[in-house]
Amino acid sequence: MDYLKINKKLWNDKVAVHLNSDFYDNENFIRTKASLNPYELALLGDLRQQHVLHLQCHFGQDSISLAQLGARVTGVDFSDKAIEAARQLADTTRTETVDFICCDVYELPRQLDKQFDVVFTTYGTIGWLPDLTKWAEVIAHFLKPGGQLIFVEFHPFVWMFDEDFKQIRYSYFNKQAIVEEETGTYTDRNAALQNTSISWNHPVSEVVNALINAGLSIRSLSEYDTSPYNCFKNMEQVGIKQYRIAHLADHIPMVYSIVASK
Ligand SMILES: C[S@@+](CC[C@H](N)C(=O)[O-])C[C@H]1O[C@@H](n2cnc3c(N)ncnc32)[C@H](O)[C@@H]1O
């Protein structure tokens, strides 16, 4: 199965719905230019004069937010609809220190000849990539010596469950591609969208070892019992930008972060 073709259609179709969603609240974003969450903000240093590569940037809210903190940002996504919307959003917000490239993560070394102080990638990214060895090599390729990866992601524990978080559906160590028929999207479960998705679950050890094998040093690894996004079924809010599965309370990790340096 051509996972790139199938997932590109899935993500292209989501863009218009996401742009108009309460979840992304783009109207408010255009005013604030601030979409980053406390977890990643706590890991980012002073971004003034820093060159940041933002992998899987979707329609650019976080890329523009990074630029707003003083960085020169390159956002990358394989969805042409997302990149079109990201360029439009940069224009609307008059953000001149951001540019966008439409490209598959694995193809990027053939499309871009530059090194960066920071590679940034967060929430819902690696699950779309089958091979983390290749992913980590791309990150190492684009980091300057001394540069840092800032990575925040949903915890693989979360992806073990069924949609209602009532039963374990996949092994933590599941290696096969997960092929699902999806209706709606995380910003609106009733949206008129119907697509196939192909994704992979990656245990934390696979992520860490891929980064180490690509020559990076792990500086920190943290796990958090809340998600900044209300994007799963049966969530309750327990603080500002803090959500968790109501019946699982603080018993499971929702999100984790890694800082690694070259
Ligand atoms: C959940 S979104 C990431 C959102 C992110 N938290 C942000 O900054 O807005 C996942 C993104 O990954 C992109 N994507 C999926 N597979 C990709 C690939 N192989 N190469 C590049 N982008 C990809 C999708 O188009 C989508 O925009």
The ligand as an ORCA input file, in Angstrom:
! r2SCAN-3c Opt
* xyz 0 1
  C      -0.931     16.159     13.774
  S      -0.213     17.118     12.532
  C       1.093     17.906     13.389
  C       0.579     19.122     13.997
  C       1.648     19.847     14.755
  N       1.512     19.599     16.140
  C       1.633     21.313     14.471
  O       2.681     21.884     14.594
  O       0.618     21.888     14.091
  C       0.708     15.973     11.565
  C       1.260     16.588     10.282
  O       2.199     15.674      9.722
  C       2.113     15.787      8.312
  N       2.743     14.584      7.747
  C       2.315     13.301      7.866
  N       3.192     12.469      7.267
  C       4.188     13.246      6.759
  C       5.378     12.960      6.029
  N       5.712     11.722      5.693
  N       6.192     13.995      5.689
  C       5.839     15.277      6.006
  N       4.709     15.605      6.689
  C       3.901     14.598      7.061
  C       0.633     15.958      8.044
  O       0.376     16.542      6.787
  C       0.206     16.849      9.226
  O       0.211     18.203      8.847
*
